Amino acid sequence: MLKITPNPKFDAVVNVPVPGEKKAEKLTVTFKYMNTTARDAFLKAMNDQPKIDALMGIIEGWQGVDADFSREVLENLLTNYAGLDTLLFKAFFDEHHKALLGN
């Protein structure tokens, strides 16, 4: 049954390429759900803030990392894995769009 208000958070798998490894590591990220109004406001504000602040605004936690979710650990991951920020934003928006398309 379709809920009037979706769950406030959702999980998405992000495949993170690891230098020197043949296969990507799977990172399960728990994102905060945003309705269309909140998502539009987030997109407008996103250009005026550091990527780390934008990501902290949408990520609730994760599984598949050898440390608990925190700003410091996220900053380290973004420094050590080029393009991870893009993969995280893509997973967040892809899941929202998938939901709009009916999964």
N, C-alpha and C positions, 0 to 999 in steps of 0.2 A: 504494500500500500504506500502511496506517495504521501510523505509527511509535509504538512504545511510549512514547517520550519525544519530544515535539514539539521543533522547532527552538528554540534559546534566544532567538531574536529574530525579529520579524516587522515588515513595513512596512504602514502604513495611510495613506491619503490623507485629509487634513483640508482642507476648503474653508473658507478664511478670508475672511470679508467685509472689504472694504477701503472705508473711508469715501470717498465721492465716485466710486467705481468701479461700473460696472454688473455686473461679474462678480467672483466670489471668486477669490482666488489659491489655487492648489493647493500644499499643503505635504505632502511625503511624510515621515512620521515613522517612525523605526525604534524600536520598543518592545521592552522585555525581556519575554519570555514568563514567566508565573507559573502554576504549577499551582494547583489549587483551594485547597489548604492555604495556600500563600503568598499567594494573592489574598485569602483571608479575613482573614489577619493584616494584610495591607496595608490593607484596608478598615477594620479596627478601629483601626489606628494613624493612618489618614489624618485623622481628626477632631482628633487631638492634635498635628498638625504644620502648619506653614505650607504653603500650596499649592505653593510653589516647591520645597520639600523633597520633597513627594509626587511631583511631576512629575519631578524629577531622579532619583527612584528607579525610574521606569518608562521614561524616554526614554533611548535609546542614542545617537541622532543624528538628522539630518534632511537633506533635500534641498529646495531651493526657497526658501531664505533666503539673503540676500546676506552672510551671515557664518557661520562655523563654529559648531557647537553648543557652547554653554558656559552655565554658570549665569547669567552676566552678560547674555548676549544673550537668553536665555529670559526673564529678568526684564524686559528692555527690551520684548520682544514682548508680554508680559503687560500691561505698563503702557500700551503704545500701541494694543493691539487688545482692546477690551472683549469679554469672554466667551470669549477664546481658551482659557483654562484649562478651561472647561466642554467646549469642542469637543475638546480633547486627551484629557481623561478619558473622554469619550463614545466617541471612536475606539478607545481602549485597551480599554474594556469591551465595545464592540460587536464587535470582532474576536475577543475571547475567546468571546463568546456565539455568534458566527457559527460558530466552530470547533466548539463544542459541538453546534450544530444541523446540522453536516455541510456547512458552507459553503453 
